[in-house]
Each structure stands twice: as C-alpha cells, then as structure tokens.
Amino acid sequence: RSVQLERLMARDHLSREEAAATLEMQLPLTAKRERSHWVIDNSGSLDQTRRQVLALWAQFKSEC
C-alpha cells in the first residue's frame, strides 16, 4: 500500500492525504487479486518484473 501511495502522489502530484483518500475509494488489492486471472508483482526490480511478463507472455503464446 505504501508503494501505491508514493506512486500516486508522484504521478498525480497529490498530498499524502489526497492520495490516501483516492486509494480508500478503490477496491482493495486483495479483492483485485481474487478477481484477476493473472497477477504481475511489480514491487521488485525491473528485471524481476520483466521475467514475470515474459513467462506470462510465453504461457499466452503456447495456449493460443
């Protein structure tokens, strides 16, 4: 959640309070994960995220 807050503040130039209020209006991350088919965790390094994307892309290609 803190990463979400920081990214939102930087992207939209919001105060911490404004960003927190925005996040409070959204569906919680746990609910989003439960509803999703795929999840890419981008909280690590760019290389870790890239590996996840490539693995998922390979899975998509093999299923089509």
The first five atom37 places (N, CA, C, CB, O) and aatype in JSON, in Angstrom:
{
  "aatype": [1, 15, 19, 5, 10, 6, 1, 10, 12, 0, 1, 3, 8, 10, 15, 1, 6, 6, 0, 0, 0, 16, 10, 6, 12, 5, 10, 14, 10, 16, 0, 11, 1, 6, 1, 15, 8, 17, 19, 9, 3, 2, 15, 7, 15, 10, 3, 5, 16, 1, 1, 5, 19, 10, 0, 10, 17, 0, 5, 13, 11, 15, 6, 4],
  "atom_mask": [
    [1, 1, 1, 1, 1],
    [1, 1, 1, 1, 1],
    [1, 1, 1, 1, 1],
    [1, 1, 1, 1, 1],
    [1, 1, 1, 1, 1],
    [1, 1, 1, 1, 1],
    [1, 1, 1, 1, 1],
    [1, 1, 1, 1, 1],
    [1, 1, 1, 1, 1],
    [1, 1, 1, 1, 1],
    [1, 1, 1, 1, 1],
    [1, 1, 1, 1, 1],
    [1, 1, 1, 1, 1],
    [1, 1, 1, 1, 1],
    [1, 1, 1, 1, 1],
    [1, 1, 1, 1, 1],
    [1, 1, 1, 1, 1],
    [1, 1, 1, 1, 1],
    [1, 1, 1, 1, 1],
    [1, 1, 1, 1, 1],
    [1, 1, 1, 1, 1],
    [1, 1, 1, 1, 1],
    [1, 1, 1, 1, 1],
    [1, 1, 1, 1, 1],
    [1, 1, 1, 1, 1],
    [1, 1, 1, 1, 1],
    [1, 1, 1, 1, 1],
    [1, 1, 1, 1, 1],
    [1, 1, 1, 1, 1],
    [1, 1, 1, 1, 1],
    [1, 1, 1, 1, 1],
    [1, 1, 1, 1, 1],
    [1, 1, 1, 1, 1],
    [1, 1, 1, 1, 1],
    [1, 1, 1, 1, 1],
    [1, 1, 1, 1, 1],
    [1, 1, 1, 1, 1],
    [1, 1, 1, 1, 1],
    [1, 1, 1, 1, 1],
    [1, 1, 1, 1, 1],
    [1, 1, 1, 1, 1],
    [1, 1, 1, 1, 1],
    [1, 1, 1, 1, 1],
    [1, 1, 1, 0, 1],
    [1, 1, 1, 1, 1],
    [1, 1, 1, 1, 1],
    [1, 1, 1, 1, 1],
    [1, 1, 1, 1, 1],
    [1, 1, 1, 1, 1],
    [1, 1, 1, 1, 1],
    [1, 1, 1, 1, 1],
    [1, 1, 1, 1, 1],
    [1, 1, 1, 1, 1],
    [1, 1, 1, 1, 1],
    [1, 1, 1, 1, 1],
    [1, 1, 1, 1, 1],
    [1, 1, 1, 1, 1],
    [1, 1, 1, 1, 1],
    [1, 1, 1, 1, 1],
    [1, 1, 1, 1, 1],
    [1, 1, 1, 1, 1],
    [1, 1, 1, 1, 1],
    [1, 1, 1, 1, 1],
    [1, 1, 1, 1, 1]
  ],
  "atom_positions": [
    [[0.82, -1.2, 0.0], [0.0, 0.0, 0.0], [0.86, 1.25, 0.0], [-0.93, 0.01, 1.2], [0.5, 2.25, -0.64]],
    [[1.97, 1.21, 0.7], [2.83, 2.4, 0.74], [3.42, 2.7, -0.63], [3.96, 2.21, 1.76], [3.59, 3.86, -0.99]],
    [[3.71, 1.66, -1.4], [4.23, 1.86, -2.76], [3.14, 2.51, -3.62], [4.69, 0.51, -3.38], [3.41, 3.43, -4.39]],
    [[1.92, 2.01, -3.48], [0.8, 2.61, -4.21], [0.66, 4.08, -3.88], [-0.52, 1.87, -3.9], [0.5, 4.93, -4.76]],
    [[0.72, 4.38, -2.6], [0.57, 5.75, -2.13], [1.66, 6.65, -2.72], [0.61, 5.8, -0.59], [1.37, 7.73, -3.23]],
    [[2.9, 6.21, -2.63], [4.01, 7.01, -3.14], [3.92, 7.22, -4.64], [5.34, 6.34, -2.79], [4.15, 8.32, -5.14]],
    [[3.57, 6.15, -5.37], [3.45, 6.28, -6.83], [2.33, 7.23, -7.22], [3.22, 4.9, -7.47], [2.48, 8.04, -8.14]],
    [[1.21, 7.14, -6.52], [0.07, 8.01, -6.81], [0.42, 9.46, -6.52], [-1.16, 7.58, -5.99], [0.07, 10.36, -7.29]],
    [[1.1, 9.7, -5.42], [1.49, 11.06, -5.07], [2.43, 11.63, -6.14], [2.17, 11.09, -3.69], [2.28, 12.78, -6.54]],
    [[3.38, 10.83, -6.59], [4.34, 11.3, -7.59], [3.68, 11.52, -8.94], [5.49, 10.31, -7.73], [3.93, 12.52, -9.61]],
    [[2.83, 10.57, -9.33], [2.2, 10.66, -10.65], [1.22, 11.81, -10.76], [1.5, 9.37, -10.98], [1.23, 12.54, -11.75]],
    [[0.37, 11.97, -9.74], [-0.7, 12.95, -9.82], [-0.43, 14.21, -9.01], [-1.97, 12.33, -9.36], [-1.29, 15.08, -8.91]],
    [[0.76, 14.3, -8.43], [1.14, 15.47, -7.62], [0.12, 15.74, -6.51], [1.28, 16.72, -8.52], [-0.35, 16.86, -6.33]],
    [[-0.21, 14.68, -5.77], [-1.18, 14.77, -4.69], [-0.48, 14.82, -3.34], [-2.16, 13.59, -4.75], [0.65, 14.37, -3.2]],
    [[-1.17, 15.38, -2.37], [-0.68, 15.3, -1.0], [-0.9, 13.88, -0.5], [-1.39, 16.36, -0.07], [-1.64, 13.11, -1.12]],
    [[-0.26, 13.53, 0.6], [-0.44, 12.2, 1.17], [-1.92, 11.95, 1.51], [0.44, 12.03, 2.43], [-2.45, 10.86, 1.29]],
    [[-2.58, 12.96, 2.05], [-3.98, 12.83, 2.42], [-4.87, 12.62, 1.2], [-4.44, 14.06, 3.2], [-5.78, 11.79, 1.22]],
    [[-4.61, 13.37, 0.13], [-5.4, 13.23, -1.09], [-5.19, 11.85, -1.71], [-5.03, 14.33, -2.11], [-6.14, 11.2, -2.15]],
    [[-3.95, 11.41, -1.74], [-3.65, 10.09, -2.32], [-4.29, 8.99, -1.48], [-2.13, 9.88, -2.41], [-4.82, 8.03, -2.03]],
    [[-4.23, 9.11, -0.15], [-4.84, 8.11, 0.72], [-6.35, 8.07, 0.51], [-4.52, 8.4, 2.19], [-6.94, 6.99, 0.49]],
    [[-6.98, 9.21, 0.36], [-8.42, 9.26, 0.12], [-8.78, 8.6, -1.21], [-8.92, 10.72, 0.14], [-9.78, 7.91, -1.32]],
    [[-7.95, 8.82, -2.21], [-8.16, 8.21, -3.53], [-8.08, 6.69, -3.41], [-7.13, 8.72, -4.56], [-8.92, 5.98, -3.96]],
    [[-7.07, 6.2, -2.71], [-6.91, 4.76, -2.55], [-8.04, 4.14, -1.74], [-5.57, 4.45, -1.89], [-8.43, 3.0, -1.99]],
    [[-8.57, 4.88, -0.79], [-9.67, 4.37, 0.03], [-10.93, 4.13, -0.8], [-9.98, 5.34, 1.16], [-11.75, 3.28, -0.45]],
    [[-11.08, 4.88, -1.89], [-12.25, 4.73, -2.75], [-12.13, 3.52, -3.69], [-12.46, 6.0, -3.57], [-13.11, 3.1, -4.29]],
    [[-10.93, 2.98, -3.8], [-10.71, 1.87, -4.72], [-10.93, 0.53, -4.04], [-9.3, 1.94, -5.29], [-10.87, 0.41, -2.82]],
    [[-11.17, -0.47, -4.87], [-11.28, -1.84, -4.4], [-9.94, -2.25, -3.79], [-11.7, -2.81, -5.56], [-8.9, -1.94, -4.36]],
    [[-9.94, -2.92, -2.65], [-8.67, -3.33, -2.04], [-7.87, -4.26, -2.97], [-8.92, -4.02, -0.7], [-8.45, -4.99, -3.77]],
    [[-6.56, -4.23, -2.84], [-5.71, -5.08, -3.68], [-6.03, -6.56, -3.53], [-4.25, -4.84, -3.34], [-5.97, -7.31, -4.51]],
    [[-6.38, -6.98, -2.34], [-6.72, -8.39, -2.14], [-7.93, -8.78, -2.98], [-6.99, -8.68, -0.65], [-7.96, -9.86, -3.57]],
    [[-8.92, -7.91, -3.05], [-10.11, -8.19, -3.86], [-9.76, -8.17, -5.35], [-11.21, -7.15, -3.56], [-10.28, -8.97, -6.12]],
    [[-8.88, -7.27, -5.74], [-8.47, -7.22, -7.14], [-7.75, -8.5, -7.53], [-7.55, -6.0, -7.4], [-7.97, -9.05, -8.61]],
    [[-6.88, -8.99, -6.63], [-6.16, -10.24, -6.91], [-7.12, -11.41, -7.04], [-5.13, -10.52, -5.8], [-6.96, -12.26, -7.92]],
    [[-8.12, -11.47, -6.16], [-9.09, -12.57, -6.2], [-9.88, -12.58, -7.5], [-10.03, -12.47, -5.02], [-10.29, -13.65, -7.96]],
    [[-10.11, -11.42, -8.08], [-10.91, -11.32, -9.31], [-10.08, -11.46, -10.58], [-11.63, -10.0, -9.34], [-10.64, -11.61, -11.67]],
    [[-8.78, -11.43, -10.45], [-7.92, -11.43, -11.64], [-7.58, -12.85, -12.09], [-6.64, -10.65, -11.37], [-7.64, -13.8, -11.31]],
    [[-7.24, -12.96, -13.34], [-6.75, -14.22, -13.88], [-5.24, -14.31, -13.74], [-7.16, -14.37, -15.35], [-4.7, -15.4, -13.54]],
    [[-4.57, -13.2, -13.85], [-3.11, -13.14, -13.77], [-2.69, -11.97, -12.9], [-2.49, -13.03, -15.18], [-3.36, -10.94, -12.87]],
    [[-1.59, -12.13, -12.21], [-1.05, -11.05, -11.39], [0.44, -10.96, -11.67], [-1.33, -11.29, -9.87], [1.16, -11.96, -11.61]],
    [[0.9, -9.76, -11.98], [2.33, -9.49, -12.13], [2.73, -8.58, -10.98], [2.66, -8.84, -13.53], [2.23, -7.46, -10.86]],
    [[3.61, -9.07, -10.16], [4.08, -8.32, -9.0], [5.21, -7.4, -9.44], [4.55, -9.27, -7.85], [6.3, -7.87, -9.78]],
    [[4.96, -6.1, -9.43], [5.99, -5.16, -9.87], [6.64, -4.42, -8.7], [5.4, -4.15, -10.85], [7.15, -3.32, -8.85]],
    [[6.6, -5.06, -7.52], [7.22, -4.42, -6.36], [8.71, -4.7, -6.27], [6.53, -4.9, -5.09], [9.41, -4.09, -5.45]],
    [[9.21, -5.61, -7.09], [10.64, -5.93, -7.09], [11.38, -5.1, -8.12], [0.0, 0.0, 0.0], [10.98, -3.99, -8.47]],
    [[12.46, -5.66, -8.59], [13.28, -4.96, -9.58], [12.63, -5.01, -10.96], [14.7, -5.57, -9.64], [11.72, -5.8, -11.21]],
    [[13.1, -4.16, -11.83], [12.62, -4.17, -13.21], [12.89, -5.52, -13.86], [13.28, -3.03, -14.02], [12.05, -6.02, -14.61]],
    [[14.04, -6.11, -13.57], [14.38, -7.41, -14.14], [13.42, -8.5, -13.66], [15.82, -7.78, -13.78], [13.01, -9.36, -14.45]],
    [[13.04, -8.48, -12.39], [12.09, -9.45, -11.86], [10.73, -9.3, -12.53], [11.94, -9.3, -10.34], [10.09, -10.29, -12.88]],
    [[10.3, -8.07, -12.71], [9.02, -7.8, -13.37], [9.08, -8.27, -14.82], [8.66, -6.3, -13.3], [8.15, -8.89, -15.33]],
    [[10.18, -7.96, -15.48], [10.34, -8.35, -16.89], [10.26, -9.87, -17.03], [11.69, -7.84, -17.45], [9.63, -10.38, -17.96]],
    [[10.9, -10.6, -16.11], [10.86, -12.07, -16.18], [9.43, -12.6, -16.01], [11.77, -12.68, -15.09], [9.04, -13.55, -16.7]],
    [[8.67, -11.99, -15.12], [7.27, -12.4, -14.94], [6.45, -12.14, -16.2], [6.66, -11.66, -13.75], [5.65, -12.98, -16.6]],
    [[6.67, -10.99, -16.81], [5.93, -10.64, -18.03], [6.29, -11.61, -19.15], [6.25, -9.19, -18.47], [5.4, -12.09, -19.86]],
    [[7.56, -11.91, -19.31], [7.98, -12.83, -20.37], [7.44, -14.24, -20.14], [9.5, -12.86, -20.46], [7.04, -14.91, -21.09]],
    [[7.41, -14.68, -18.89], [6.87, -16.0, -18.59], [5.37, -16.05, -18.89], [7.13, -16.37, -17.11], [4.89, -17.03, -19.45]],
    [[4.66, -15.03, -18.53], [3.23, -14.98, -18.8], [2.96, -14.89, -20.3], [2.59, -13.78, -18.07], [2.04, -15.53, -20.81]],
    [[3.77, -14.11, -20.99], [3.62, -13.99, -22.45], [3.86, -15.35, -23.12], [4.6, -12.93, -23.01], [3.15, -15.72, -24.05]],
    [[4.86, -16.08, -22.65], [5.14, -17.41, -23.21], [3.95, -18.34, -22.96], [6.43, -18.0, -22.58], [3.59, -19.14, -23.83]],
    [[3.35, -18.24, -21.79], [2.17, -19.05, -21.47], [1.02, -18.7, -22.41], [1.75, -18.84, -20.01], [0.35, -19.6, -22.92]],
    [[0.79, -17.42, -22.64], [-0.28, -16.99, -23.55], [-0.04, -17.54, -24.95], [-0.37, -15.46, -23.6], [-0.96, -18.07, -25.59]],
    [[1.19, -17.41, -25.43], [1.5, -17.86, -26.78], [1.3, -19.36, -26.93], [2.93, -17.49, -27.15], [0.83, -19.82, -27.97]],
    [[1.65, -20.12, -25.91], [1.52, -21.58, -26.0], [0.06, -22.02, -25.94], [2.32, -22.25, -24.88], [-0.28, -23.1, -26.43]],
    [[-0.8, -21.21, -25.34], [-2.21, -21.57, -25.22], [-3.04, -21.14, -26.44], [-2.8, -20.94, -23.98], [-4.17, -21.6, -26.61]],
    [[-2.49, -20.29, -27.27], [-3.25, -19.8, -28.44], [-2.89, -20.54, -29.71], [-3.01, -18.31, -28.64], [-3.44, -20.24, -30.77]]
  ]
}
